[in-house]
Amino acid sequence: MTENKEESSCDGQCSSCPSAANCNDPQKAASGIQSKVQMNVKNVILVLSGKGGVGKSTVATNLAMALSNKGYNTGLADLDIHGPNIPKMLGIEDQKLGSYDGKTIEPVKVSGKLGVVSMAFLLPDTSSPVVWRGAMKNTAIKQFLEDVNWGELDYLVVDLPPGTGDEALSVAQLAPNIAGAVIVTTPQDVAILDSSKSVKFIEKLGLKVLGIIENMSGLVCPHCGDVIDLFGRGGGEKAAKELNVPYLGSIPIDPDMRIAGDEGKPFILKRDGSEQNKVTWQHVDEVMENILKQIDN
Ligand SMILES: Nc1ncnc2c1ncn2[C@@H]1O[C@H](COP(=O)(O)OP(=O)(O)OP(=O)(O)O)[C@@H](O)[C@H]1O
């Protein structure tokens, strides 16, 4: 009842609306409140999911690394303010953000082609929590986009926390040239249900869904090569069909993928031409190519 009443009295003027902060319509909440920041980037790629722990940071890290290895100037913005894991996955968790002029923030450089920002670089230690409300997170995100010396970026990959909260809304409002969003899911029904929400959220914001990735899709037994459907398989593709968005492919559960994350050496860097992980490599390559194809479309 209340929701209908609010909807009928909405005049679309979010900046003067007393309920803007609690508005449950992302398009209204995101419209007219903030303008885009000035930054020199050709394509911003958002990586999000409805559920936690499905592999967003793993996908974002490997995607950014793959793009920079192809020669693109790439930025990786870890906007998971409360749970920043990207530095750990890149083995750079001891680094801090610096500044030469006291105004512009220098990203942590992983290579000449890849710079990273993360809340983790600002915390005193890895166990310190960030206790911030939406407005503070919004300010931090604005600074991570606008005040960082990114240079001229071909791609900025943005890793977001699970769900459709403040961080996702802020970056959708603030970032220029958003090519679209990659939605990561696992194959179970609950994860698929939550990723449908992510798809609808992105569409409501008027952004492009680049597609759905099904991560942790079956486990290839290292002994016999058989596939064990630990969390099931095919749910991501089914969801993509039902939601009428592209399916970007699947990535199997691979213990080496987890080890790569824990060791701070992204999986994508560990290709050694051996037969080991061949199946996983094929899947990862296909997913990365499909993302780029969607951006080129
Ligand atoms: N395909 C995979 N095979 C094996 N392990 C994986 C795979 N994908 C991700 N992992 C591991 O699963 C864990 C969770 O992954 P990750 O941190 O990328 O998820 P997330 O969605 O970003 O999590 P959060 O919601 O907490 O931000 C990590 O330890 C990661 O190394």
The ligand as an SDF file (V2000), in Angstrom:
LIG
                    3D

 31 33  0  0  0  0  0  0  0  0999 V2000
   36.4210  -21.3740  -10.2750 N   0  0  0  0  0  0  0  0  0  0  0  0
   36.9280  -21.4190   -9.0650 C   0  0  0  0  0  0  0  0  0  0  0  0
   37.5470  -22.5630   -8.6100 N   0  0  0  0  0  0  0  0  0  0  0  0
   38.0690  -22.6410   -7.3750 C   0  0  0  0  0  0  0  0  0  0  0  0
   38.0450  -21.6300   -6.4830 N   0  0  0  0  0  0  0  0  0  0  0  0
   37.4530  -20.4790   -6.8640 C   0  0  0  0  0  0  0  0  0  0  0  0
   36.8790  -20.3040   -8.1660 C   0  0  0  0  0  0  0  0  0  0  0  0
   36.3730  -19.0540   -8.2410 N   0  0  0  0  0  0  0  0  0  0  0  0
   36.6230  -18.4610   -7.0700 C   0  0  0  0  0  0  0  0  0  0  0  0
   37.2670  -19.3130   -6.2340 N   0  0  0  0  0  0  0  0  0  0  0  0
   37.6870  -19.0660   -4.8400 C   0  0  0  0  0  0  0  0  0  0  0  0
   36.4740  -18.8530   -4.0900 O   0  0  0  0  0  0  0  0  0  0  0  0
   36.6980  -17.8590   -3.0900 C   0  0  0  0  0  0  0  0  0  0  0  0
   35.6950  -16.7130   -3.2830 C   0  0  0  0  0  0  0  0  0  0  0  0
   35.9920  -16.0700   -4.5000 O   0  0  0  0  0  0  0  0  0  0  0  0
   35.9430  -14.4810   -4.6430 P   0  0  0  0  0  0  0  0  0  0  0  0
   36.5850  -13.8220   -3.4580 O   0  0  0  0  0  0  0  0  0  0  0  0
   36.4430  -14.1490   -5.9930 O   0  0  0  0  0  0  0  0  0  0  0  0
   34.3670  -14.2640   -4.5490 O   0  0  0  0  0  0  0  0  0  0  0  0
   33.5690  -12.8910   -4.3730 P   0  0  0  0  0  0  0  0  0  0  0  0
   32.2740  -13.0890   -5.0750 O   0  0  0  0  0  0  0  0  0  0  0  0
   34.3890  -11.7520   -4.8520 O   0  0  0  0  0  0  0  0  0  0  0  0
   33.4090  -12.8240   -2.8180 O   0  0  0  0  0  0  0  0  0  0  0  0
   32.7880  -11.6190   -1.9350 P   0  0  0  0  0  0  0  0  0  0  0  0
   31.3110  -11.6810   -2.1570 O   0  0  0  0  0  0  0  0  0  0  0  0
   33.1970  -11.9810   -0.5430 O   0  0  0  0  0  0  0  0  0  0  0  0
   33.3940  -10.3430   -2.4430 O   0  0  0  0  0  0  0  0  0  0  0  0
   38.1520  -17.4140   -3.2180 C   0  0  0  0  0  0  0  0  0  0  0  0
   38.9240  -18.1650   -2.3210 O   0  0  0  0  0  0  0  0  0  0  0  0
   38.5210  -17.8060   -4.6620 C   0  0  0  0  0  0  0  0  0  0  0  0
   39.9110  -18.0900   -4.8300 O   0  0  0  0  0  0  0  0  0  0  0  0
  1  2  1  0
  2  3  1  0
  2  7  2  0
  3  4  2  0
  4  5  1  0
  5  6  2  0
  6  7  1  0
  6 10  1  0
  7  8  1  0
  8  9  2  0
  9 10  1  0
 10 11  1  0
 11 12  1  0
 11 30  1  0
 12 13  1  0
 13 14  1  0
 13 28  1  0
 14 15  1  0
 15 16  1  0
 16 17  2  0
 16 18  1  0
 16 19  1  0
 19 20  1  0
 20 21  2  0
 20 22  1  0
 20 23  1  0
 23 24  1  0
 24 25  2  0
 24 26  1  0
 24 27  1  0
 28 29  1  0
 28 30  1  0
 30 31  1  0
M  END
$$$$
